[in-house]
Amino acid sequence: MDQLLLKNVALEGYQEPQSILVEDGRIRSITAQPPQVGPDARVLDGKGRLAVPGLINFHTHLDKAGLAEVIPNRSGTIGEARSVLFAYKKTMQKEDVKRRAREAIRRSIQAGVVAIRTHVDIDPSIGLRGMEAILELKEELKDVITLQVVAFPQEGITESPGTYQLMEDALRLGADVVGGHLSIAADFEEHAARVFDLAEHFGKEVDIHVDYDIDRDYTKKSIRADGLAYPDALGIMAMCEEKMKRNFSANVTASHLCGLDSVDPECAKQIIALIRRAGVGVVALAPNNMFCNGRGDLCNTRRGVTKAKALMEAGVPVFFGPDNLRDPFNPLGCEDMVVNALLTAYACHFATREDYEALLRMCTCDAAARMGLKDYGLKEGCRADITLLDAPDFQQVLCRAAKPTALIRGGSILFQNDAATQWQAKAEALLAPAEGC
């Protein structure tokens, strides 16, 4: 029997350090006292650090990762990002996508990530080259990371003729989720309908980019299906209405939803209530949104991050992610989920220990449930996917921007690094009071 004992670790919800016994890749027990193990067991001393279920990046774009220096966005605007990417995609080759994505995955694993949901561009300019590249990596790297792939019509569907057929091809090829781009759709209802058509036909769930741009007139309103008036410039209502009209039972997720922060407060409450009734989840993407939005504002600069706390308080499932990784949409984007959690906490006004505990769940158990990951978590019987973070609790993880010191996947130690402890020991020696003081 293959055994691994992870002893002396902090766990959320436990007052005292615990020991986690892993046998044949699964968690056998969690106990205060280290259990007896065989002579060949591997033993890892957590030294009081926080053990969490393997971190999850719920929203990113691996096919674009690392393009910031190749196609820089000199204005930092969303418009320039879209235009330079569109021009470059015509020349983008599968091996180039694989090389850059592989590097982003390597960085992700070093950051303690065990699963990623990645959106991949599908349109006539790149065809299926990006999708083929990411699906090949999904298979090649399945022993070290789980990839869930979204077919994403970056340039629109009807706006980019031929895209719908390519979306069908991508789903036949193996894409896991149907994406959409209501942020640029000329007709919200038509775009939403075509996305749900694909999802129903292929038996997939939905994850749509919606209401990214905040420079729209949200004062013009029309009466919708529920008899209430909503801003004409928002696409989220079409998404919710389409889900309810079809009684669509699979997961539906709205990514970005920046426009929610630009409508009047009463209207925002009304939209949040509609999202809750429809059973739609929301992804807050603070790093990207703060980078691109509000660049034309001369005062009271808007950041365009969705109302995460108000959504959560209303019972809407909320997740977060880094979105773009060093590409024209965010040249500073990084794979470190602790850094992204910290940015999300600042941008979304998280303030209490309960907020920070929720933030941890958003990038672990909540994201895992949304992705349909089986046997995930820090409980007996679960698969042993464990990230060890260099702090005793998640609030301290955020305070210190703490790095992972070990990553365990399926009972295998992917990496172990005690450099932080060595640094601390050196610092304590240097800062110790001099004799006679």
C-alpha positions in Angstrom: 0.0 0.0 0.0 1.3 3.5 -0.9 1.2 5.7 2.1 1.8 9.4 2.6 1.5 11.1 6.0 1.1 14.9 6.0 1.5 15.8 9.7 1.3 18.9 11.8 -0.8 20.9 9.3 -3.4 23.6 10.0 -6.9 23.0 8.7 -9.7 25.5 8.4 -12.3 24.6 11.1 -9.8 22.9 13.4 -8.3 24.4 16.5 -5.2 22.1 16.7 -2.8 20.9 14.1 -3.9 17.7 12.3 -2.4 14.8 10.5 -3.7 13.7 7.1 -3.0 10.0 6.1 -3.1 9.3 2.4 -3.3 5.7 1.2 -3.3 4.8 -2.5 -4.0 8.4 -3.5 -7.0 9.0 -1.2 -7.4 10.6 2.2 -7.7 7.7 4.7 -8.0 9.7 7.9 -7.6 13.2 9.5 -6.6 13.0 13.1 -5.0 15.1 15.8 -2.3 12.5 16.6 -0.2 11.1 13.7 -1.3 7.5 13.0 1.1 4.6 12.7 2.4 4.1 9.2 4.5 1.5 7.4 8.3 1.7 7.1 8.0 2.8 3.4 5.6 5.6 4.0 6.5 9.1 2.9 6.2 11.7 5.7 5.8 15.4 5.1 5.9 17.7 8.1 3.7 20.7 7.5 5.2 22.7 10.4 1.9 24.3 11.2 1.2 25.5 7.7 -2.3 25.6 6.2 -3.4 22.6 4.1 -6.3 23.3 1.7 -7.9 21.4 -1.1 -5.9 21.9 -4.4 -6.4 25.4 -5.7 -8.6 26.0 -8.7 -8.3 28.6 -11.4 -11.9 28.9 -12.6 -11.5 31.4 -15.4 -8.5 32.0 -17.7 -7.3 31.9 -21.3 -4.4 29.6 -21.8 -4.4 30.0 -25.6 -3.5 33.7 -25.1 -1.1 33.3 -22.3 2.3 35.1 -22.7 1.4 37.2 -25.7 1.8 40.6 -24.0 5.3 41.2 -25.3 4.5 39.8 -28.8 1.4 42.0 -29.3 1.6 44.8 -26.6 -1.5 46.8 -25.7 0.0 50.3 -25.5 -3.2 52.1 -24.4 -4.3 49.4 -22.0 -7.8 49.6 -23.3 -10.1 46.6 -24.0 -10.6 48.0 -27.6 -6.9 47.8 -28.4 -6.5 44.4 -26.8 -9.3 43.0 -29.0 -7.9 44.6 -32.2 -4.3 43.5 -31.8 -5.3 40.0 -30.8 -7.6 39.7 -33.8 -4.8 40.6 -36.2 -2.4 38.2 -34.6 -4.7 35.2 -34.4 -4.5 34.8 -38.2 -0.8 33.9 -37.8 -1.1 31.9 -34.5 0.1 28.3 -34.9 -0.8 25.3 -32.8 2.7 24.6 -31.5 3.0 28.2 -30.4 -0.2 28.0 -28.4 1.0 24.7 -26.8 4.3 26.2 -25.9 2.9 29.3 -24.2 0.0 27.4 -22.6 2.4 24.7 -21.3 4.5 27.4 -19.6 1.3 28.9 -18.0 0.3 25.4 -16.7 3.8 24.9 -15.3 3.5 28.2 -13.4 0.0 27.2 -12.2 1.3 23.9 -10.8 4.1 25.8 -9.0 1.3 28.0 -7.6 -0.5 25.0 -6.1 -3.2 24.8 -8.8 -4.8 21.4 -9.6 -7.5 22.4 -12.0 -8.1 25.1 -14.6 -11.2 26.2 -16.6 -9.8 27.8 -19.8 -11.7 29.6 -22.5 -10.2 29.0 -26.0 -10.9 31.3 -29.0 -13.0 29.8 -31.8 -13.4 31.8 -35.0 -12.5 31.8 -38.7 -9.2 33.7 -38.1 -7.7 30.9 -36.0 -10.1 28.0 -36.8 -9.6 25.1 -34.4 -5.8 25.4 -34.0 -6.0 26.8 -30.5 -8.6 24.3 -29.4 -6.6 21.4 -30.8 -3.5 22.7 -28.9 -5.3 22.9 -25.6 -7.1 19.6 -25.9 -3.8 17.9 -26.7 -2.3 19.4 -23.5 -5.3 18.3 -21.6 -4.5 14.7 -22.5 -0.8 15.0 -22.2 -0.8 16.6 -18.7 -3.8 14.8 -17.2 -1.7 13.2 -14.5 -0.6 16.6 -13.1 -3.5 18.9 -13.8 -7.2 18.9 -14.8 -8.2 21.1 -17.7 -11.8 22.0 -18.5 -12.0 23.6 -21.9 -14.6 26.2 -23.0 -15.3 26.9 -26.7 -15.2 30.7 -26.7 -16.5 32.8 -29.7 -14.2 35.8 -28.9 -15.3 37.6 -32.1 -19.0 36.9 -31.7 -21.2 34.3 -33.5 -23.3 36.1 -36.1 -20.8 38.9 -36.0 -18.1 36.5 -37.3 -19.7 34.3 -40.0 -18.7 30.7 -39.9 -18.1 30.7 -36.1 -21.2 28.8 -35.2 -20.1 25.9 -37.4 -16.6 26.0 -35.8 -18.2 25.9 -32.4 -20.0 22.7 -33.4 -16.7 21.3 -34.6 -14.9 22.3 -31.4 -17.6 20.5 -29.3 -17.3 17.4 -31.4 -13.6 17.6 -31.0 -13.9 17.5 -27.2 -14.6 21.0 -25.7 -16.3 20.6 -22.3 -18.3 23.8 -22.1 -20.2 26.1 -24.5 -18.9 29.7 -24.2 -20.5 32.9 -25.5 -19.6 36.6 -25.8 -22.6 38.8 -25.1 -20.3 41.7 -24.4 -19.9 42.3 -28.1 -23.1 40.7 -29.5 -25.2 42.9 -31.7 -28.4 41.1 -30.7 -28.3 39.8 -27.1 -31.3 37.5 -27.5 -30.1 35.9 -30.7 -26.6 35.3 -29.3 -27.9 33.8 -26.1 -30.3 31.5 -28.1 -27.5 30.2 -30.3 -25.3 29.5 -27.3 -28.1 27.5 -25.6 -28.9 25.7 -28.9 -25.4 24.4 -28.9 -25.5 23.5 -25.2 -28.7 21.6 -25.5 -27.6 19.8 -28.6 -24.3 18.6 -27.2 -25.4 18.2 -23.6 -23.0 20.8 -22.2 -23.1 23.6 -19.6 -22.7 27.3 -20.5 -20.2 30.0 -19.5 -20.7 33.3 -21.2 -18.6 36.5 -21.2 -21.2 39.2 -20.6 -21.4 43.0 -20.0 -17.7 43.7 -19.9 -17.8 47.2 -21.4 -18.9 49.8 -18.9 -18.9 52.8 -21.3 -22.6 52.4 -22.2 -25.8 54.2 -21.6 -27.6 52.3 -18.8 -30.4 54.8 -18.4 -32.4 53.6 -21.4 -34.7 50.8 -20.2 -37.3 48.5 -21.6 -39.9 46.2 -20.1 -38.7 42.5 -20.0 -40.5 39.2 -19.7 -41.1 39.6 -15.9 -42.8 43.0 -16.4 -40.0 45.0 -15.0 -37.8 47.6 -16.7 -34.1 46.8 -17.3 -31.2 48.6 -19.1 -31.2 47.9 -22.8 -27.4 48.0 -22.8 -27.0 44.9 -20.6 -27.0 41.3 -21.9 -27.3 39.5 -18.6 -31.2 39.6 -18.8 -31.2 37.7 -22.2 -28.9 35.1 -20.7 -31.2 34.6 -17.6 -34.4 34.6 -19.6 -33.1 32.1 -22.1 -32.1 29.7 -19.3 -35.5 30.0 -17.7 -37.5 29.8 -20.9 -35.8 26.5 -21.8 -35.8 25.2 -18.3 -32.2 24.5 -18.9 -30.9 22.4 -16.0 -27.1 22.4 -16.5 -24.8 25.0 -15.0 -24.9 28.5 -16.5 -22.2 31.0 -15.5 -21.9 34.7 -16.3 -18.3 35.8 -16.5 -17.3 39.5 -15.9 -20.7 41.2 -15.4 -18.9 44.5 -15.0 -22.0 46.5 -16.1 -23.8 45.6 -13.0 -21.6 48.1 -11.1 -22.6 50.9 -13.4 -26.4 50.8 -13.1 -28.4 52.6 -10.4 -28.6 50.8 -7.0 -32.3 49.8 -7.3 -31.8 48.5 -10.8 -28.7 46.5 -9.6 -30.9 44.8 -6.9 -33.5 44.0 -9.5 -30.9 42.4 -11.8 -29.3 40.4 -8.9 -32.8 39.1 -8.0 -33.2 38.0 -11.7 -29.8 36.2 -11.7 -30.8 34.5 -8.4 -34.2 33.3 -9.8 -32.5 32.1 -13.0 -29.9 30.1 -11.1 -27.0 31.7 -12.9 -23.5 31.8 -11.3 -21.1 34.8 -11.7 -17.4 35.0 -12.0 -15.7 38.2 -10.7 -12.5 38.9 -12.6 -10.9 41.8 -10.7 -7.4 41.8 -12.2 -8.4 42.1 -15.8 -11.3 44.4 -15.2 -9.3 46.9 -13.1 -6.6 46.9 -15.7 -8.8 47.6 -18.7 -11.8 49.5 -17.4 -12.1 53.2 -16.6 -9.1 54.4 -18.6 -11.2 57.2 -20.1 -12.4 58.5 -16.8 -10.9 61.9 -15.9 -12.1 61.7 -12.3 -13.8 59.1 -10.0 -12.2 56.4 -12.1 -14.4 53.3 -12.3 -12.8 49.9 -11.9 -15.7 47.9 -13.4 -15.6 44.9 -11.1 -18.9 43.2 -10.5 -20.8 43.4 -7.3 -19.5 40.2 -5.8 -20.6 40.7 -2.2 -24.1 41.8 -3.1 -24.5 38.8 -5.4 -23.2 36.5 -2.6 -25.5 38.0 0.0 -28.5 37.3 -2.4 -27.5 33.7 -2.7 -25.9 33.8 -6.1 -22.9 31.4 -6.5 -19.8 33.6 -7.1 -16.3 32.5 -8.2 -13.1 34.3 -9.3 -10.1 33.9 -11.4 -7.1 35.7 -12.9 -8.7 35.8 -16.4 -5.7 36.8 -18.7 -2.1 35.7 -18.1 0.4 38.2 -19.5 -1.5 39.0 -22.7 -2.8 42.2 -24.2 -5.9 42.1 -21.9 -3.6 42.1 -18.8 0.2 42.0 -19.2 0.5 41.7 -15.4 -1.8 38.6 -15.1 -0.4 35.8 -13.1 -1.3 32.2 -12.3 -0.9 32.6 -8.5 -4.4 32.2 -7.0 -3.4 33.7 -3.7 -2.4 36.9 -5.5 -5.7 36.8 -7.4 -7.7 36.2 -4.2 -5.9 39.2 -2.6 -6.8 41.4 -5.6 -10.4 40.2 -5.5 -10.6 40.9 -1.7 -9.5 44.5 -2.3 -11.6 45.1 -5.4 -14.8 43.6 -3.9 -14.5 45.1 -0.4 -14.1 41.8 1.5 -13.5 42.8 5.1 -14.2 40.0 7.6 -12.8 36.6 8.4 -16.0 35.1 7.1 -15.4 37.0 3.8 -11.9 35.5 3.6 -13.2 32.0 4.4 -15.7 32.4 1.6 -12.9 33.6 -0.7 -11.0 30.3 0.0 -14.1 28.2 -0.8 -14.6 30.2 -4.1 -11.2 28.9 -5.4 -11.5 25.4 -3.9 -14.7 23.6 -3.1 -17.1 25.9 -4.8 -15.2 26.0 -8.1 -14.7 22.2 -7.9 -18.4 21.6 -7.5 -19.1 24.0 -10.5 -16.6 22.1 -12.6 -18.1 18.7 -11.6 -14.8 17.4 -10.1 -15.4 14.1 -8.3 -14.2 13.2 -4.8 -12.7 16.6 -4.2 -12.0 18.1 -0.8 -10.2 17.6 2.5 -12.4 14.8 3.8 -11.9 11.1 4.4 -12.4 9.2 1.1 -11.6 12.2 -1.1 -8.9 12.1 -3.7 -5.7 13.5 -2.1 -5.3 16.8 -4.0 -3.8 19.1 -1.4 -2.0 22.5 -1.5 0.2 23.5 1.5 0.4 27.2 2.0 3.0 29.1 4.0 0.7 30.5 6.7 -1.5 29.2 9.5 -4.9 30.4 8.2 -6.2 31.9 5.0 -6.4 35.5 6.3 -2.7 35.2 7.0 -2.2 33.6 3.6 -3.6 36.8 2.1 -1.7 39.2 4.4 1.6 37.5 3.5 0.7 36.7 -0.1 1.9 33.3 1.0 3.3 30.9 -1.5 2.6 27.1 -1.6 5.4 25.0 -0.1 4.0 21.7 -1.4 1.5 20.3 -3.8 0.1 16.8 -3.6 -2.0 15.4 -6.4 -3.6 12.0 -6.2 -1.2 11.2 -3.3 1.9 12.1 -5.3 4.0 15.0 -4.2 4.4 17.2 -7.3 6.7 19.6 -5.4 8.0 20.4 -2.0 9.8 23.6 -1.1 10.9 24.7 2.4 12.8 27.7 1.1 10.5 30.0 3.0 11.3 28.3 6.3 15.0 28.6 5.6 14.6 32.3 4.8 12.7 32.8 8.1 15.5 31.1 10.1 18.1 33.3 8.5 16.1 36.4 9.1 15.6 35.5 12.8 19.3 35.0 13.2 20.1 38.4 11.5 17.4 40.2 13.6 18.3 38.6 16.9 19.3 41.1 19.6 23.1 41.6 19.8 24.7 40.4 23.0 24.7 43.0 25.8 21.7 44.9 24.4 
